[in-house]
């Protein structure tokens, strides 16, 4: 049995108070209000590189590049769904109903209620998760998918 296996076996037998104490010693900050099971998983995650060694510098650089590329892809989706100018009125037909939305400086207004995003309105209207800009025709499906995949 490796040293890590022994530490993980002992970790399973800790009481909730002992788990919180061990978490605090390892992470050196206030213990979050998570279940002892989740705290033990976080402790195990923290112990592994200490015992087995961390990833190589080249692997860490590759992961950084992938993370950056992923974040840039998310930003492209946001760029493709440019902000709607204040005062713009969006109109959409849905199941025989006319949906009217007014862009305000605080977000969007629909049926006398305030919403932070078009997606919240689309979810309210349809009962399903939608991209709000796509639902209101601000972004075509092909553009949305292309930006998300870059």
BELFEN-V511236 format. One record per residue. N is the residue number from 0. RES is the residue in one small letter. OMEGA is omega in radians with two decimals (* if undefined). Layout:
n: {N:N}
res: {RES:RES}
omega: {OMEGA:OMEGA}
This chain:
n: {0:1:2:3:4:5:6:7:8:9:10:11:12:13:14:15:16:17:18:19:20:21:22:23:24:25:26:27:28:29:30:31:32:33:34:35:36:37:38:39:40:41:42:43:44:45:46:47:48:49:50:51:52:53:54:55:56:57:58:59:60:61:62:63:64:65:66:67:68:69:70:71:72:73:74:75:76:77:78:79:80:81:82:83:84:85:86:87:88:89:90:91:92:93:94:95:96:97:98:99:100:101:102:103:104:105:106:107:108:109:110:111:112:113:114:115:116:117:118:119:120:121:122:123:124:125:126:127:128:129:130:131:132:133:134:135:136:137:138:139:140:141:142:143:144:145:146:147:148:149}
res: {x:x:x:x:x:x:x:x:x:x:x:x:x:x:x:x:x:x:x:x:x:x:x:x:x:x:x:x:x:x:x:x:x:x:x:x:x:x:x:x:x:x:x:x:x:x:x:x:x:x:x:x:x:x:x:x:x:x:x:x:x:x:x:x:x:x:x:x:x:x:x:x:x:x:x:x:x:x:x:x:x:x:x:x:x:x:x:x:x:x:x:x:x:x:x:x:x:x:x:x:x:x:x:x:x:x:x:x:x:x:x:x:x:x:x:x:x:x:x:x:x:x:x:x:x:x:x:x:x:x:x:x:x:x:x:x:x:x:x:x:x:x:x:x:x:x:x:x:x:x}
omega: {-3.14:3.10:3.13:3.12:3.12:3.12:3.14:3.10:3.11:3.13:-3.13:-3.06:-3.13:3.03:3.09:3.14:3.11:3.12:3.12:3.14:3.12:3.13:-3.13:3.14:-3.10:-3.03:3.07:3.04:-3.11:-3.12:3.12:-3.12:3.10:3.08:3.09:3.13:3.14:3.09:3.12:3.10:3.12:3.10:3.14:3.11:-3.11:-3.10:-3.00:-3.14:3.11:-3.08:-3.04:-3.07:-3.11:3.08:3.13:3.11:3.14:3.09:3.11:3.09:3.11:3.11:3.09:3.13:3.13:3.11:3.13:3.12:3.12:3.12:3.10:3.08:3.10:3.13:3.11:3.07:3.13:3.11:-3.11:3.12:-3.05:3.13:3.09:-3.13:3.10:3.14:3.13:3.10:3.10:-3.14:-3.11:3.02:3.11:3.11:3.09:3.13:3.04:-3.13:3.12:-3.12:3.10:3.09:3.11:3.11:3.12:-3.11:-3.09:3.13:3.11:3.08:3.09:3.13:3.14:3.09:3.12:-3.07:3.06:3.13:3.09:3.14:3.13:3.11:3.13:-3.08:-3.01:-3.06:-3.14:3.11:3.09:2.88:-3.12:3.11:3.11:3.14:-3.11:3.03:3.12:3.14:3.08:-3.11:-3.10:3.12:-3.12:-3.14:3.14:-3.13:-3.12:-3.09:-3.12:*}
